[in-house]
Every structure is written in C-alpha cells, then in structure tokens.
Amino acid sequence: MKKIVSVILLSAILLTGNIAFAQGSTLSFVKSKITQAKADYRAKLTEIAPLQEKIRTDRTKILSQKAEARDAYNKAKSHIKELIKNKDNLTPAQIESIKEALNVIKQDKQSLAGTIGEIQKETLDLRTAKIEKNFDEVTNSLNSIIAVQNARLEDLQRTISDLNKAANL
Amino acid sequence: MRKIIVMTTIIILTLVLTGCGNGSQVSKPNETSTKTTQQTGNDANQQSETKDSTAKSAGSSTSNQTTGGTAIVAKSENIMSSRDKEELLNQVDKELDSLFSNINNLEDAQDADLDLNQK
C-alpha cells in the first residue's frame, strides 16, 4: 500500500513538473512570436512611412497649386469680361487665339476630370487593407494615391499656365 | 425692194453700234460666293460685315470696283459678327467655370486614412 501511494505521489510530482516545463516553453515561444510580429510590424511601418510622407507633401503642393489656379482663373475671368465689353475691337488674330484657348481649356478640364474620385477609391481600398493587416495592399494603395497625385500636379501646372495665357489674350 | 434692203441695213447697223444694253449698268458680282454691300460717294471707307459661307481662313480680302460715282465693296467674309464674338467669349467664360469646378472637386487623402493605427 505504501508503495502504491509513493508511486502515485512520484507520478504527480513528475507530471506537475512536466506541465510547468511545457507551459514555460510555450510561453517563451509565444513571447518570441509576439516579439517577431512586433518587429515585422515596425519594419513594415518603416517601409510605408516614406510613402505616407510623400502623400502629405504632394497634398500640400496640390493645395498650393489649387490656390494658384484660383488666382489665374479669376484673372482669366476678368479678362474675358473685358473682352466681351470690347468685343467689336477684337482683331482676327485675337479671335483665333480665343478659339485656341477655348480648345485648350476644354482639354484641361477633361484631363482634370479624369482623376476625380480616384483617390477616394484608393482610400477605401487602403482602409480595407488596414483592417485586414495586409501590408502589401496598403503599400499598393499608397503608391496608387501617389500616382494620382503626380498626374494632378502635372495637370494643375499645365492648367495654371493655360489660364495665365487666357488672362493675356 | 432696194429701199427695204437699205433701210434694214441701216437699222441693223444702228442697233449694232448703239448696243442693246444700258451703258451705266454695273455687272453683278458672283452671287453664290458673296453678299455685297454697295456704298456711294464718301461712304466708300466704311466697311460693313457680310457673310460668306465658303470662306474659312483667317483675315479678309476685299475688292473694290468703281463705276462712275458708285463703289462696290465685295468682301470675302471670315470676320465674325459681333454676336458670334460674344457667343465665343461666353463659351470661354463657361468653360472656365467648368474647369474651376473640376479643380475644386479634386479630393484629397485624409490623415486618418494614412495613419495605420486608425481604422
């Protein structure tokens, strides 16, 4: 009887020790996994940070160009109103220039219209990618936003130039 | 018989020499290409706008034909009328508004969307 009790006690002690050991090793494994995941996340953030910064910088440039375009638009509008008042003094060369300006303005308008809504669409994709922690998709969306911004910067620069020309017809 | 022949010859000769038409009449310009404005005396310097559906190129060309005291100004027309000019300028004005509207409709990415810690 004593032997049986001793065996049971010994088994209990050994089992408890094994469980504790197993628990300890699992905990350290989980801890290392978490540490690794944190390191990966930081690496991804570091990778994405320049893209986010580029978007912010481009956004500031676009806002600045919008303000410039507004001024050029107001000048062009004032000039056209003056031309309407003095329409009978227009030379044939001026009329030709006005016709050319009209075509250029139409092209600029269409070009700008082509990117309206593009950033909004990419933003929605970005939100989904963030929720799913899909960093590749996050990177793709950010790069797409940058591409749209670059197209807009070119369009706005050309539009400002064309509006300034229209203000000096 | 001889008298009749002589009289007929005289009549024919008279008609040939005097001609059938009116000497003061001015030949008409080509009606299919231009409308013309007829001006007299000191009004010759004034130009009036005429329309020519066939003329497309810029600039204008005029030709003056004077007979007696009458000046005919035939003008190939590619100058716009005052109304057309206003219409063209109004169109430019409208397109400018439309262009500016598109500029204002360009949306931006928000900071909240760029921040990965915010959902």
Interface residues (C-beta under 8 A of the other chain):
Chain A: L45 I48 Q52 I55 R56 R59 I62 L63 K66 A69 R70 Y73 A76 K77 I80 K81 L83 I84 K87 D88 L90 P92 A93 I95 E96 I98 K99 A101 L102 I105 K106 D108 K109 L112 A113 T115 I116 G117 I119 Q120 E122 T123 L126 R127 K130 I131 V138 L142 I145 R152 L156 T159 L163 A166
Chain B: A58 G59 S60 N78 I79 M80 S82 K85 E86 L88 L89 N90 Q91 V92 D93 E95 L96 S98 L99 F100 N102 I103 N104 N105 L106 E107 D108 A109 Q110 D111 D113 L114 L116 K119
